[in-house]
Amino acid sequence: METKPARKSICSDPRFLIMSVGAAAVIIVAALLETRLPRGSWQRISLAVVQAATTTAIILIPLRRMRRLDEMQQRIQLEALALAFYGTAVLGAGYGFLESAGLPHIDWGASIWPVMIGLWALGLLIASRRYR
């Protein structure tokens, strides 16, 4: 019986990496341009929509690619996403209690996505090692 060669991780695909870097550049340029415009102006709102659309595309591209992974890779991704989901919930709720106790406020709107990505990467590392 012939076995299929293992597919690369979604994130190691050069096309995805190029798209991600390009999307990051679009988001950064839009954010820099935004700061020069008055709050509530149609131009600033338009740049925010560009940032949101770019972020949405970069989030949905790996989702589409995950459907093409084999069962083991899908399981690894599921475990990594579960760690990111639950870990972010625990960190957010836990820090909420710490804020009530007097620690400084954190703007979770700006922090949530990097936290989720970091936990997802950690989950991938853990799950990949488990299934070697």
Secondary structure, DSSP 4 states (H G I P E B T S, - for coil): -PPPPPPPPGGG-HHHHHHHHHHHHHHHHHHHHHTTS-TT-HHHHHHHHHHHHHHHHHHHHHHHHHTTS-HHHHHHHHHHHHHHHHHHHHHHHHHHHHHHTTPPP--HHHHHHHHHHHHHHHHHHHHHHHT-
